[in-house]
Amino acid sequence: MKGFNYIIAKADTLGGKPIIKGTRISVEMILEWLATGATVEEIVAKYSQLSKEAVNEAILYASHSLKNEILIETH
């Protein structure tokens, strides 16, 4: 993926979800951990294969991917 050093997506890994390179940890999973109250430092401490830079890049990747999203409210 252009502009991201730690994020990759391959069709044969987690169904093509964006993951941290060299792991099977998805950007989605990192966001779920953050949403449930984990800090970047706690995530890095628990998962030694992750760096603070990789986790922060996952957050940035998610932010960039939402910029192109069109949200339509339905009731």
Short mmCIF file of the C-alpha atoms (twelve columns), coordinates in Angstrom:
data_MODEL
# 
_entry.id   MODEL 
# 
loop_
_atom_site.group_PDB 
_atom_site.id 
_atom_site.type_symbol 
_atom_site.label_atom_id 
_atom_site.label_alt_id 
_atom_site.label_comp_id 
_atom_site.label_asym_id 
_atom_site.label_seq_id 
_atom_site.Cartn_x 
_atom_site.Cartn_y 
_atom_site.Cartn_z 
_atom_site.pdbx_PDB_model_num 
ATOM 1  C CA . MET A 1  0.000   0.000   0.000  1 
ATOM 2  C CA . LYS A 2  1.430   3.269   -1.113 1 
ATOM 3  C CA . GLY A 3  2.646   5.526   1.680  1 
ATOM 4  C CA . PHE A 4  2.451   2.965   4.477  1 
ATOM 5  C CA . ASN A 5  5.519   1.103   5.711  1 
ATOM 6  C CA . TYR A 6  3.851   -1.261  8.188  1 
ATOM 7  C CA . ILE A 7  0.473   -1.985  6.585  1 
ATOM 8  C CA . ILE A 8  -0.035  -4.620  3.898  1 
ATOM 9  C CA . ALA A 9  -2.991  -6.525  2.513  1 
ATOM 10 C CA . LYS A 10 -2.725  -9.877  0.766  1 
ATOM 11 C CA . ALA A 11 -5.660  -11.896 -0.500 1 
ATOM 12 C CA . ASP A 12 -4.366  -15.061 1.174  1 
ATOM 13 C CA . THR A 13 -3.996  -13.509 4.649  1 
ATOM 14 C CA . LEU A 14 -7.115  -12.771 6.710  1 
ATOM 15 C CA . GLY A 15 -9.184  -12.507 3.556  1 
ATOM 16 C CA . GLY A 16 -7.261  -9.484  2.301  1 
ATOM 17 C CA . LYS A 17 -7.803  -7.323  5.383  1 
ATOM 18 C CA . PRO A 18 -5.072  -4.758  6.016  1 
ATOM 19 C CA . ILE A 19 -2.616  -6.143  8.574  1 
ATOM 20 C CA . ILE A 20 0.646   -5.188  10.231 1 
ATOM 21 C CA . LYS A 21 3.448   -6.520  8.029  1 
ATOM 22 C CA . GLY A 22 4.987   -9.725  9.418  1 
ATOM 23 C CA . THR A 23 1.972   -10.500 11.613 1 
ATOM 24 C CA . ARG A 24 -1.610  -11.650 11.332 1 
ATOM 25 C CA . ILE A 25 -2.769  -8.671  13.408 1 
ATOM 26 C CA . SER A 26 -5.286  -6.604  11.469 1 
ATOM 27 C CA . VAL A 27 -5.842  -2.872  11.540 1 
ATOM 28 C CA . GLU A 28 -9.416  -3.729  12.535 1 
ATOM 29 C CA . MET A 29 -8.193  -5.642  15.611 1 
ATOM 30 C CA . ILE A 30 -5.996  -2.760  16.712 1 
ATOM 31 C CA . LEU A 31 -8.961  -0.386  16.441 1 
ATOM 32 C CA . GLU A 32 -11.103 -2.779  18.495 1 
ATOM 33 C CA . TRP A 33 -8.462  -2.896  21.228 1 
ATOM 34 C CA . LEU A 34 -8.299  0.906   21.286 1 
ATOM 35 C CA . ALA A 35 -12.094 1.165   21.353 1 
ATOM 36 C CA . THR A 36 -12.241 -1.070  24.416 1 
ATOM 37 C CA . GLY A 37 -9.810  1.148   26.307 1 
ATOM 38 C CA . ALA A 38 -6.346  -0.205  25.523 1 
ATOM 39 C CA . THR A 39 -3.592  2.323   24.952 1 
ATOM 40 C CA . VAL A 40 -0.968  2.103   22.242 1 
ATOM 41 C CA . GLU A 41 1.618   1.395   24.938 1 
ATOM 42 C CA . GLU A 42 -0.470  -1.473  26.370 1 
ATOM 43 C CA . ILE A 43 -0.940  -3.023  22.933 1 
ATOM 44 C CA . VAL A 44 2.795   -2.869  22.200 1 
ATOM 45 C CA . ALA A 45 3.625   -4.314  25.632 1 
ATOM 46 C CA . LYS A 46 1.238   -7.242  25.125 1 
ATOM 47 C CA . TYR A 47 2.171   -8.002  21.497 1 
ATOM 48 C CA . SER A 48 5.954   -7.896  21.189 1 
ATOM 49 C CA . GLN A 49 5.794   -8.237  17.389 1 
ATOM 50 C CA . LEU A 50 4.201   -4.774  17.210 1 
ATOM 51 C CA . SER A 51 6.011   -1.469  17.464 1 
ATOM 52 C CA . LYS A 52 4.496   1.811   18.571 1 
ATOM 53 C CA . GLU A 53 5.102   3.129   15.046 1 
ATOM 54 C CA . ALA A 54 3.197   0.217   13.494 1 
ATOM 55 C CA . VAL A 55 0.203   0.692   15.805 1 
ATOM 56 C CA . ASN A 56 0.139   4.430   15.153 1 
ATOM 57 C CA . GLU A 57 0.341   3.772   11.417 1 
ATOM 58 C CA . ALA A 58 -2.640  1.404   11.702 1 
ATOM 59 C CA . ILE A 59 -4.636  4.249   13.242 1 
ATOM 60 C CA . LEU A 60 -3.518  6.613   10.484 1 
ATOM 61 C CA . TYR A 61 -4.384  4.014   7.831  1 
ATOM 62 C CA . ALA A 62 -7.900  3.663   9.265  1 
ATOM 63 C CA . SER A 63 -8.295  7.441   9.275  1 
ATOM 64 C CA . HIS A 64 -7.215  7.697   5.638  1 
ATOM 65 C CA . SER A 65 -9.532  4.905   4.569  1 
ATOM 66 C CA . LEU A 66 -12.528 6.686   6.096  1 
ATOM 67 C CA . LYS A 67 -11.812 9.914   4.225  1 
ATOM 68 C CA . ASN A 68 -13.089 8.301   1.053  1 
ATOM 69 C CA . GLU A 69 -16.172 6.832   2.684  1 
ATOM 70 C CA . ILE A 70 -19.614 8.162   1.854  1 
ATOM 71 C CA . LEU A 71 -21.942 7.767   4.792  1 
ATOM 72 C CA . ILE A 72 -25.661 7.673   4.217  1 
ATOM 73 C CA . GLU A 73 -27.932 7.812   7.225  1 
ATOM 74 C CA . THR A 74 -30.965 5.568   6.979  1 
ATOM 75 C CA . HIS A 75 -33.850 5.081   9.363  1 
# 
